[in-house]
Amino acid sequence: MGNRGLRGQLTPTQENMKTTQIPTATRNPYRISAMEALENEGFEPSEDGAFAYARHAMFEGTSPACCTEGCVVEPDGACSHGCPSILIALGLI
């Protein structure tokens, strides 16, 4: 146990000041690039293809997520695997 001060509070010691290392963020194994997702949807993986897809998605009301599992989400959403919609990944929303 740590040392207690006058009011019974723990006082800083080497033992109770130790911090645990937080692991660095790992890459989401389900995530694919926006350009790869565009290609999967049949659009050219270019700036023109991105804008053509954006026009298309406005009328659909849904958007594929940048996910290997083929998830479909709202244009401003993310799937249950944590992958954003193509429009978010492209920075259009």
C-alpha positions as CSV (number, residue, x, y, z in Angstrom):
1,M,0.0,0.0,0.0
2,G,1.1,3.6,-0.6
3,N,2.0,6.0,2.1
4,R,-0.8,8.0,3.7
5,G,-0.6,11.7,4.4
6,L,-2.1,13.6,7.3
7,R,-5.7,13.3,6.0
8,G,-5.4,9.7,5.0
9,Q,-4.8,10.5,1.3
10,L,-2.2,8.6,-0.7
11,T,1.0,10.6,-1.0
12,P,3.1,10.3,-4.2
13,T,5.7,7.5,-4.0
14,Q,7.6,5.8,-6.7
15,E,5.3,2.8,-6.4
16,N,1.9,4.5,-6.7
17,M,3.2,6.9,-9.4
18,K,4.0,4.1,-11.9
19,T,2.0,4.4,-15.0
20,T,1.1,1.7,-17.4
21,Q,2.1,2.1,-21.1
22,I,-1.0,2.6,-23.3
23,P,-0.5,0.5,-26.4
24,T,-0.3,2.5,-29.6
25,A,-3.4,2.5,-31.8
26,T,-3.5,-0.4,-34.2
27,R,-4.8,-0.3,-37.7
28,N,-8.4,-1.4,-38.1
29,P,-8.2,-4.7,-40.0
30,Y,-11.6,-4.1,-41.7
31,R,-10.6,-0.6,-43.1
32,I,-9.9,-0.2,-46.8
33,S,-9.1,3.1,-48.5
34,A,-11.7,5.3,-50.0
35,M,-10.3,4.7,-53.5
36,E,-10.5,1.0,-53.0
37,A,-14.1,1.3,-51.8
38,L,-15.0,3.5,-54.9
39,E,-13.5,0.8,-57.1
40,N,-15.6,-1.8,-55.4
41,E,-18.7,0.3,-56.2
42,G,-17.8,0.5,-59.9
43,F,-16.5,4.1,-59.8
44,E,-13.2,5.2,-61.1
45,P,-10.7,5.7,-58.2
46,S,-9.9,9.3,-59.1
47,E,-11.1,12.8,-58.2
48,D,-13.7,12.7,-60.9
49,G,-14.9,9.3,-59.8
50,A,-15.2,10.6,-56.2
51,F,-17.4,13.5,-57.2
52,A,-19.5,11.2,-59.5
53,Y,-20.0,8.9,-56.5
54,A,-20.9,11.9,-54.2
55,R,-23.7,12.9,-56.7
56,H,-24.9,9.3,-56.8
57,A,-24.8,8.9,-53.0
58,M,-26.9,12.1,-52.4
59,F,-29.8,10.4,-54.2
60,E,-29.4,7.0,-52.5
61,G,-29.3,8.2,-48.9
62,T,-26.9,5.5,-48.0
63,S,-23.2,4.9,-48.6
64,P,-20.9,2.0,-48.4
65,A,-18.4,2.1,-45.6
66,C,-14.7,1.8,-46.3
67,C,-15.0,-1.8,-44.9
68,T,-13.9,-5.2,-46.2
69,E,-17.3,-6.6,-45.0
70,G,-19.4,-4.5,-47.5
71,C,-21.2,-2.6,-44.8
72,V,-23.7,0.1,-45.8
73,V,-24.2,3.1,-43.6
74,E,-25.7,6.6,-43.7
75,P,-23.5,9.1,-45.7
76,D,-22.3,10.7,-42.4
77,G,-21.9,7.4,-40.5
78,A,-19.6,4.6,-39.7
79,C,-20.2,0.8,-39.6
80,S,-20.1,-1.5,-36.6
81,H,-16.5,-2.3,-37.5
82,G,-15.6,1.4,-37.1
83,C,-15.1,2.2,-40.8
84,P,-16.4,5.5,-42.0
85,S,-18.6,6.1,-45.1
86,I,-16.8,6.8,-48.4
87,L,-18.0,10.4,-48.2
88,I,-16.4,10.9,-44.8
89,A,-13.2,9.2,-45.8
90,L,-13.0,11.5,-48.9
91,G,-13.6,14.6,-46.7
92,L,-16.7,15.5,-48.6
93,I,-18.8,15.5,-45.4
